[in-house]
Amino acid sequence: MIKVNKMKYRKKPIEIEAIKWNKYKDHSAVRHFRDSKGAGESLCKICNKKMYFHGWIKTLEGGHIVCPGDYIITGIKGEFYPCKPDIFEKTYEKLYTKEKK
């Protein structure tokens, strides 16, 4: 058996921008999802809603389906990617800033 030294790491605190995506046109990077049948009547395997109500986003890793309620995060290089609400809420906390007048 090979002994491996394990290290613990913590994510560096960075501020991100994100919006909760609910429908087409909520975010300019999300396109309307088109399934192979064209009707969008099939159900999503993740959220069980009709695919017609979903979006599609191009990310650095390839394309991803966006479910209603997912967050669209702007990455540190200006890229966009979706994040499921439960993971988003465990990973990020809301920052409150005062509006400048």
Number of C-alpha atoms within 10 A of each C-alpha: 3 4 5 6 5 6 5 4 6 5 6 6 7 7 13 12 12 18 14 17 21 17 18 17 12 13 16 8 15 23 18 17 20 15 13 8 8 11 11 16 13 15 13 16 9 9 11 10 15 15 24 19 19 25 23 18 20 16 13 8 7 8 11 15 19 26 26 19 17 22 23 24 18 16 13 11 6 9 12 19 23 25 19 16 16 10 11 16 12 8 9 12 9 8 7 6 6 5 5 4 3
